[in-house]
Each structure stands twice: as C-alpha cells, then as structure tokens.
Amino acid sequence: MKGRGVHFNFHLCLALQFVLIAVTFGIGIDNQSVRCISAEKRALLDFKKGLIDEEDLLASWTSEDEECCKWKGVGCDNMTGHVVMLDLRPRFIHDDYYESTGWTGIGGEIGSSLLELKQLSHLDLSFNGFDTIPDFIGSLTELTYLNLSSNSLTGLIPYQLGNLSRLLYLDLSGLDQSLISDNLVW
C-alpha cells in the first residue's frame, strides 16, 4: 500500500510540473485571450495600405477590430501579445471539379512598417505577387523563418539578408524570377 502512495505522489508531481510548463509557455492558450499591442496593430494596418489585395484576403485586418492577434495570417506570442508570425500565403482555389484554378494572392509593396514588429520571427509571403526584396528585411533581426518563394522577384538579392543571424530557413525559389547577387559571402 505504501508503494502506491509514493507512485501516486510521483504522478501528481509530474502532472503539476506539466501544468506549470503549459502555463509558462502558453500551451493550450489561444490567441483570443491575448491583447494586441497597439503600435504593432498600427504597423500592420500601415503594411496593409501598401498592398494590393483584390481578393480581400486581409478583410479581417480592420481598425475596428482591436485584437490584431485574431486577424488572418497573424500570430502573436501568447504571453506578451507581440506579433511573432505573419503567414500571408494565399489560399488555393478549386473549381467544382476540384481542378485547380490558381492562386489568389496579394501584391504591392512590402512596407517598412514591418520594422515595428520587433519580435517577428516568422515571415511567409510566398505565392504572392511581390516583385522586389526590400533592403530593410535584413533589419528584422529576430527572423528565424523567411519565405518569399513563388513570387515574381527581380533585381538584386539584398546583402542585408546577411544581418539575419538567427535565420534558420530561407526560401527565395520560384519559377519566373530574375534574382541576381553580386556577392553571397554573407
């Protein structure tokens, strides 16, 4: 009988440690309970102004909705409310016979207001209509993931990408691109 009590206490201790870890790292807490940081909300709305969004994919991005953490494609840290992820890959549209009819994405200018997202670590703008990689992307120093693939990128690959010392994933691939580099030593 004494062994069962020790066994029970051990499992209880493990369960309590798991709960503590879950609360500490925000596991099981959805973004609905996170308050959006107002400066980051303004930055996202400024970013949206420079975009061409004919399909209204960013319709949830409005000044009336104070919780930018609920907006499509926006991910926030569950504890701090900082925007840590932008995933703006477009949806894929199928017709009635499930044959692909193409991507519907966004285009325009990748605006420098993204610099206000100081904790941004994941940026996915793949399968859209962007044509250049702005130099300032290299100033998003928290980025660990950058995907600009399948855009119609042209011009010089900015050497400033070398400033992204935390970067673990970079995808600049695409079919109709004319990217060049004069130096990839970085």
N, C-alpha and C positions, 0 to 999 in steps of 0.2 A: 504494500500500500504506500509505503514511504517513497518508493521509486516513481510511482505515478504522480505524486505531488511535485517532485523535482522535475519530471518530464513536462507536466502542465505549466509550471513556472517558466521553464525554458521556452516553451512555445508562446506563452503570454509575453515574455520579454521580446522575442523575435517579432511578434505582431505589433507591439508598441514601437519598436525600432522602425518597422516598415511605415507605420502611420507617421512617425516623426519625419522620416525621409520624404514621404509623399507630400507632407505639408511644406517642408523646407523647399523642395524643388518644384512645387506647383503641380505635381502629378494628380490628375483627376479634377483639376480646377479648370473650367473652360474660360475662354476669353470674355464671356458675358459678365463676369464678376470684376474684370479689370477696367480701371478708369483710364481713358485715353489721355495722353499728355497733350495739352492744348497747343504748344509750339509745334509738336510733331503733326498734329491734325492740320494746322495751317500749312505746314510744309507739304503734306500730301495733297491738299487742295491746290496749292501753287503748282505742284508737279502735274496734277491733272489738267490744269489750264493750258499747258504746253502740248497736250496730247490730242491726237485725232482719234476719236472713239465713235465711229459711225454706227457701231452695233450697240452702243450704250452699255458696254460691258462693265463700266465703272459707275453704274447708276446708283449704287449704294453709297458712293462717296459724295455725301452732301453735307453742307454746313449745318443743316437742321439736326442731323444725327450726331450727337456729341460723342458717341462711342466709336471712334475710328477703328478700334480693335475688332469690331464686328464687320467691318467693310470687307467686301470680296477681295481676296488676294492679300490681305494684311494680316500679319501675325504679330502678336505682342508677347512680351515676357509676362508670365502670369503673376509675378511678384511686383515688378516695378511699373508695368504699363508701357514701357518703352517699345517702340516698333522695332522688331528684330528681323522680320521677314517681309519681303514683297515678292509674291509669286503671281505674276501677271501673264502667265501663259494663257493663250486664248482657248476657248472651248472648241471642240471639233464638231462640225455639223454633219449629220447624216440625213439623207432623204428617206422617203417612205420605204424604199427597198434596201435600206442600210448600206447604200453605196455612198462613199464619201463625196461631199460636195465642196469641201475645202475648209480652210481655217478662217476664222473671223477674229481679227486681232486689232491691236491699236498701233498707232504710228505717231509721227510728230517728233518732238524734241525731248530727249532725256534731260530734264531740267535739273539745274544745280541746287534746287531746293532739297534734293535728296541729302545734301550735306548736313541738313538739320537733324537727320535721323542718325544720331551719334552712335547708337547701339546696333545699327543694321548689320546683320551678319549673313543674310541670305537674300540675294537679288536674282530673280529669274524673270527675264524679259524675252525669253525665247519664243520663236514662232510668231513674231510680230512684224511690224513694218518700219523698224528703225534703220537708218542708213549710216550713222556715224557713232563711233565710241567717243564720248566726250573725255577730255583730259582729266576732269575733276573726279572721275570714277576712282582714280588712284588715291584720292583723299578719303575714301570710305574705308578707313584702316581696320575696322572690325570685320570686314567681309571675310568669310571663310568659303562662301559659295557664290560664284558669279557665272550665270548662264545667259549669253547673248546669242546663242546659236539660232540658225534658221531665220535670221533677219537678212536684209539686203545690205549688209555692211560694206562700206567702201572707205578708202583712204588709209591713213597711217594708223597702225596699232600704237596707241599712246605708250610711250616709255614709262609714264607714271603708273602703269599697272604694276611695275616693279616695286612700288611702295606698299603693295598689299601683302605684307609679310605673314599674315595669318591665313592667306588663301590656300585652301586645300583642293578646290575644284574650280576649274576654268574651262568654259566651252565657248569657243568662237567659231565653231564649224558652221558650214552652210553651203548651199548649192550655188547660189548666184551672188557670190561675194567677190569683192576686189580688194581685199585687205592686203596691205603691204607693211613691211617693217624694215627700217634701216638699221636696227640693232635690237637683238633679243637677248643680249647678255644679261639683262636684269633677271 
